Structure formats: structure tokens, C-alpha cells
Amino acid sequence: MSASRVSWRHPWPASVAAVLLILSAPAFSEAALTSVDIKRLLDSVTPAFAAPYPEFSPDWQPLALRLLGVDLAQNGQPVSGERPVLDSSFPLTMTCYWLAEAEVSQKRGLELKVASHNGQISRTEEVKAGPNAVAWETGSVYQQSFELALAPIASMITGDAMLVLSLFPRQQASTSPVALQRVPLHLSPSLRPGRVSARNLSSAITGDYHDLSTSFRLGRNARQTIQVPSETRGPATAIAVVSSVSYGSPPQNEPVCEIIAKGEGAKTHTCYLRSGVDTARGDFDFYPPGSVNHEKAAVIGSWDAEYPDVFNKPFKKHMYLAILPLPSQSRNLASLEFVSKTPFVLDILDVVLIQTQQETQPAASP
């Protein structure tokens, strides 16, 4: 974490109004700054993502620190746009622009939250905003940088997301933070090893196959491309995908994922994972029979859930196997691109290239 005072700060001991006056703004009264005043200040500070100006209301307690906005960067390069696309392999650097509306001598808790598009999933980290040894002067604007690791977040949240910066107004731990800014983001999936055992694969897939041993999570509008290693390229008759759905129940037969199989050259083939056919809710058995709006797909593996079902009884979670045939002209695969087609969460738990023809799909568990 680093902090520095913005270079244009005038050395006079002055109010914010006087600082704005130095920036060619008209003179202001001693009343609270308006959104117009803040906009003029932002024209000089110019953070890439300007924070909204909250007008005071009876339930709003004025804060000594006003967030003017943030800059975002990865690998030393700035990111921008209405919804910046972030690579979860690298940390995110956030530079906050703080306006001290009164002398600030102590740090405040700053909550950095990344939430899924609908807020169902979130990850939170708390850092400290404010001065180190020297108090921040009234009317000064300070830059302060924080770094947020994205790989752990991308294990839970990918695709369309929201970064929320909230400040704790007082030192008491029981005080709820005040949301100062929300920045829409798009977070790429984080690739991890496959999560299906060799025993489960060999019992469900007959003949020769190559396990790409990869897993990732797809949130709304997320996509992930997997490169097929050159040493494993060759005639593949089908793709086997192990997956499960969570945080929602797509209707029966609805496409939840588009898979674009790219062969050598310009040859491509598109296929889909469908709800209740190729995949299903991982916690399907949590619910009473017949209450989920899609059927259970072919189960390849199960494990004990860490909580009871609706009847307060133990149940098992599942992962599901789909075998998607490839046409003969698309069998020398170079890459596979997975594109989410659902607002819910789809976990891809393993991807396998099958070299021999499969006769039937495994039957779903009762």
C-alpha cells in the first residue's frame, strides 16, 4: 500500500473551496460541496473511474474522507472501459483518490468487495485507508494504492462482477461500512487441475481418451479457451465434459454453455451443454423429488454434502458427464472455447478428448 499527495495541492492552509478556487473554479461558500463542485475537482484529478457524489441526507453521516474515484491497473498497465476485463492470473492494483474534507490523522477501514452480477456470491478483503505518520490536511487530495489478488476470487466469481469500495465511517468495529463506489468488472476464469479421478473417468469412458485435466468456473458471460497440446492432437471422436450447475436452476433442455471446437486451420464445430440432459444442479438431491425444473443428468461422481437437505437428512452432491460427438472434419482439435449461456454458475470440472467411438451415455443415478 502506498500513498502520496497529488502534486497540484496549494500550500496554503485552506478549505476545499479555496483549493477549488486555485483550480479556476468560482468561489464557494462554507456550505457542503455540491456534486458540481466535485465534478470540477475531478476534471483536475481525472481518475479513470470517478466515484459518484452522494448528496447529504438525514441517514448519511459525513465522512472526513471523500473518495473521488479510482484507477485500475494490471501488470503496470491501466485498464479502462465501462466493464474492464481483468485477467485473474494477475493481481489488480487500485489507486484511490481521497479528498480530505477535514484533517485525517487515523486510518479508516476500507472494505474491498468483489461480488457476482446478482450479489449471490462475494469475496471481501479489508484494508486501511488514510495517513501513515503524517496527518492528511484539509482540502488535500491524496493517492493511495492497494493490491487485490484475483486468482482466489476467480475460484468463486467469474464473468460479470462488481467491485464495491466501502469505508467504515468510525473506528468502532460494529459500524457498518458506507458504499462509496461500485465499478463493474469482467473477471476471467482461473484454470485449475481437473477434479475427476482417473478411476471415475475410466469407469465411464470406454476405449482410448486423453484427459486435459482442467477445471474452471463460468459465471454470467464468462468464457474460457483451452489449448489442446500439440502432442495430444489427433483424431478425436468426441469431447467429454464433466460439470455441474449451482446458484440457480435453468429449465430443462436449456443451453447453459456453448463449446466451440476449433480444428487445425479454420474448421470449427459448435455444440452445447444442456440443462437436464448434459448437466444439472450439483445439489439436485437437496430438493424434494420433482421440485427441480430440470432432470438429473448422467452422474459420474458423488460426495457427501456438508449440510442436510430440505428434510434435514444427509444427501450427496453430484457431477455430471456429457459426451458430445464431433463430426469427422473437426476431429483434429487445436482448442476448445467454453462460453457461458446462463446467468447461473457452471463449474467445468474436467474435459476429456475421446479417440474411440462411444456407444451410449452412462445412465443417470436414481
N, C-alpha and C positions, 0 to 999 in steps of 0.2 A: 504494500500500500504506500502510495506517495501523495504528497500534497504540495501545492505551490500557489502563490497569489498571482492572479492574472496581471500582466505587465502594465496595463493601462490604468491601474488604480492610482488616483491622485493622492499625494502625500498629506493633503490637508486632513485634519481630524474633522470629518464631515458626515452628514447623514447621507442616506442613499439618494435623496433628492439632489443633494449637491453634486454627488458623483455623476448622476444623470445629466446634470447641468453642464458638467465638463464635457459630456459626450454630445453636446449641441442639442440637448433636449430642453424644452421650456422649463421654467422654474415650477416647482411643485410645492404644495402646502405641506404641513406637517402630518396630514392625514395619511392613512394607509395607502400604499401604492395600488394603482389600478392595473388591470390587465393591459391597458395601453402603455403604461409606464414600463411594465415588464417586457413588452414586445420591443420597445425602443432599446432597452438594455440588451435583449437577446440579439438585436441587429448588430451590436458591437461584439458580444461574446461569441455568437454563432456556433453553439453546439449542434451536432448533426441531428440530434433528436431533442427538440425543445419540449420541456415539460409544460403541461397546462397550468394556467394560473387559477388557483381556487379562490374565488371571492369569499370574503369572510361571511359566516353565518353564525347563528346562535350556538350550533353544536360544533363549531370549528374553533379550536384553540390555536391562536397564532404561534408559529414556531420561530425560534431565533434563526434557524437555517431555512432558506428558501432554495429549493432545487430549481435551477434554471434549465437544466437539460443534461444530456449525456452524449458522449462519443463512444462508439463501439469499435473494437479492432480485434483482429486475429492475426497471429504471426507478424505483428507490426504493421499490418495493412488495415486501413479503415474499411468498415463495412457500412453500407447505406441501403436506401430503398424503403418502400412502405412496409415490407416484411423481409428484413435481411435474412439471407440463407447462411447458416452457420455450420461449419464442419465440426462435428462432435469430437473429432480426433485431437483438436487443439483447444486450449483454454480461451475464454473470452475475457478481454480486457475492457473494463468500463471506466471511463473518465467522467466523473461528476463535476458539474459546475455549481458551486454553492455561493449564494448571496447571504452574507451575514447581516441580518436585519437588526441585530443587537450584538454586543460583544459576546463572543462564544469562547469560553475558557475550558469547557469539558467536552469530551466526545459523547456522541449520541449513538444508540444502537440503530443500525441501518439493516433492514431485512431485504434480502435479495431472493425473490421467489420466481421460479420458472414453473408455469402451470400449463396443462394441456389446454386445447382450444375451448373446452367446455368447463374447465376447472375441476374435473373429477380427479385428476392426478396432479400433484405438485411436489416440488422439492424446494426446500428453504435453507438458506445459509445466512447467518447474522454476522455482520462486520461492524466496525466502528467508524463513524463519520465525525469529522471535527479536527481540532488542532492537536498537535503533538505537545511541544513545550511552550510555544508562544501563542497567546490568545489570538483569535481571529477578530479583526477590527470591524466595527460597524461600518457598513457601506462598501466593504471589500468583497471581491469575488475571488473564490479560490477553486483551484482544480485539485481533485483527489481521485486517484486511480485504485481500482480493485480488480482482482483476477478471480474468475469463476471457472472451475473445471467442469467441462461439459460431458465428458465420457460417462461419469456416474449418472448424470441426469438423463442421458440418452438411453440408458438401460430401462428407463421407465417412461420417458416422454420423447416423442419424435414427431416430425411433421409440424403442423401449425401449432404454435405455442405463444405464450405471453410472458414477458419479463416484467415483474412488478417490483418497484422500489418503494419501500415504506420506511418511514422514520419514526422512532419512538420519541414522543414529544417531551417526556421527562425521564428521569433516571430510574424511577420505580420499575421493577421487573414486571409488575402486574399491569402496567399501562399498555393498551393496545396500540400497535403502530398505525400511523396515518399514511395511506397510499398517496404517494406524490407523483408517480409517473408509471404508465404502462406502455411497453414497447412491444409490438407484435414481432414475433420471430418465426423462422422456419428452421428446425433443428434436424440435421441428417442423422440417420440411424448409426448406432455403434455396433460394429461387427464383432462377434464373439464366436468361440468354437461351437460346433454342433452339440445339441443337448440330447441326442438319441443314442442309446447304446448300440454297439455293433451286434449284440445279441438280438435286440428288438428288430434291427434292420434285416438281419439275415433270416429271421423267422417270418418276416412279412414280404420280403422281396426275393423272388426266385431267380436263379441264374446269375450272370455277371453284372456288377454295378460298381460305380465309383462314388464314394461319399465325399462331397465337397466340404463337409464338416464346418458348416457356418450357421449362425443364428443371429437374428436381429428383430427389432420391434418396429412395426409400422403404425404410426398414428395417422390422423387425417392429412391427406395429401402427401404423405411421405413416400419416398421411392428409394430403392437401393439396387445398385448394379453389382453383380458378382462376375468376375472374370474367371473363365474356365482355364486352368493351367494348360499350357501347350502340350505337356507330356500326357495329359489325360484326354485330349481331343481325339475324337474318333466317332465312328457310327454309334449314335445313341438312339434307342427306340422310344424312350420315354423319359420324363422328368418325374421324380418322386419328391413330393413336398410334405413335410410334417409341420403342422401348425395348430393353432387354437385361437379362439376369439375371446375377448374379455371387454368389460365396461360397456356392454350393450348386446342386443340380440337382433342381428339382421334377419329379415324374413327368409323363408325357405326359398332356395334356389337363386338368391340374390348374389351377384358377383361381389366379392369382397376384396379381390386382388387380381390385377392384370399382370400376366407374366409374358414378357417379350423375349423370346428365344432368338438370339442373333447368331446365325451361322457364319462361316467364313465367306467373305465377300459381302454382298448386300442382301443375302437371304435371311428372312425373318419369319417367325411364326408366333402368333399371339394366342394364348389360352388363359383360362380364368379359374380361380378357386371360388367355388360357390358355397354359400351357407347351407348347411344341412345336407350337402352332397359330398363336398371335398374337405370341409372343416366345420367346426361347431364351437359353441361355448366350451371353454375348458372346465367350467364348473357346472356343466349340464345337469348333473345329478344332484346339485344343491336344491333344485326346484321340484315341486310335485310333478308327477308324470303328466305329460300333455300340456304343461303350462309354458314351455319354451316355444317360441314361434318358428322354430326350425327343428328338423330331426337330428338325431345323433349320427355323425359320420363314422367312417371306419376307424376304430381305435387301434393305435399301435403301442401305446404305453399309458399306464395309470399310476397314481401315487395317492397316498392318504392326504386329504386336505387338512390344513392346520386349524380349521374351525368346523363346527357342526352345520348340518343342513337346516332347512326351514323347520324340520321336525325335531331339531336338537339331537340328531343322530349323526354318527360318523359317515362320511362319504368320500368318494375318490374323485380326483380331478383327472382329466384325460388330455392326451394329444392325439391328433388325427392324421391319417396317411391318405394322400391323394396321389394317384398315378395318372399322369397326363401324357397321352401318346404324342409322338412327334411325327410329322409327315417325312417321307424319305428325303425330300430336298432340304430339310432343315436339321439334319442329324449331326453334322459336324459343327458342334456348338463352340462359339468363341466367348459368349457372355449371356447372362440371364438378368433381365431387369424386372424388378418387382415394384408395382405401383399400387398403392392403396386405393380402393374404390369404396371405402366405407368410412363413416365418421367414428366408428368404434376402433378398438385396438386389435391388431392382428399380430400375433407372435409367430414368426417363421423360426421353427426350432431345428430344422435341418433340411438340406437339399441334396438330392442324390441323382446322379446320371445312371440310367439303366441301359445296359448294352444288349440285353436279350429280351425277346418279346414276353410280355406279361399276359397271362390268360384272363385273370379276374382280379378285382379288388378284394382285399380282405373284408370279411363281414364285420359289421358293427357289433359292438358288445351289447348284450341285452340291458 
